[in-house]
Amino acid sequence: MMPKTNTMKTTIISCASEKGGSGKTTINIILATNLFFKHAKKVVLIDLDNPQYSVYKKRQRDLKELSEAEQQTAKFYPIEKSTVKELDSIIKTYYGTVDFIILDFPGNLNEEMVKGLLYVEHIFIPFFLDELEINSTVIFYKTLKNNFLENDGRVLRGVNLFFNRYEKIKVNKFAAIRRGFKKSGMPLMQSVVMDRTIYREKYRNTLQPIPESRENGEMELNEFINEVIEILND
């Protein structure tokens, strides 16, 4: 599937969910932008949300916010729009030349999108405090585990779940879910993504990372990104 001669170790990852509105696209953009700008990683973000291509269009809007002079000097990672049929070719173009290929899938993971998951090595599943969302997440995790993780020819190396839109006021409810997941042996990340509008309005930017001195410390966004990096380095 992948070229055998590479000059760089490339890892293919995705924040994915089988439900729309889970926040996966926001996290994929934040991860790509901050891995590139703050962690000096070579990244390509592939938008598979055909035909909307919301990530690709977001890059175009972000570029329009810059002056012509800024556009000429700006450094940024590539964003490619793709169909599942084109994915193999695009991955081969970048594989071995970047640290991370990040795939952004549509909200509804249909049969065609499952084919795209065959390329992914690490999947991060966001979910929030909603009974239907939790049930859907458990089913999605078990599907990945049974069909990808426990497959002898698997590419998938790890699946990690994390709380998205975490609210401190509901800490006891989140803690109860954490205990239940731990008892079931489901891999829930220690870090969480808080319920903050600024993530969607300010930090979901393809050209600018999280500002220095912001979102640092316990239960902040940089802690989540650092834990993702730790998982990928294991």
ABEGO torsion letter per residue (X at the ends): XBBABBABBBBBBBBBBABBGAGAAAAAAAAAAAAAAAAGBBBBBBBABOAAGAAAAAAAAAAAABBAAAAAABBBBBBBBBBAAAAAAAAAAABGABABBBBBBBABBBAAAAAAAAABABBBBBBBBBAAAAAAAAAAAAAAAAAAAABAABABABBBBBBBGBBAAAAAAAAAAAAAAAAAGBBBBABBBBBBAAAAAAABBAABBBBBGBGBEBGBAAAAAAAAAAAAAX
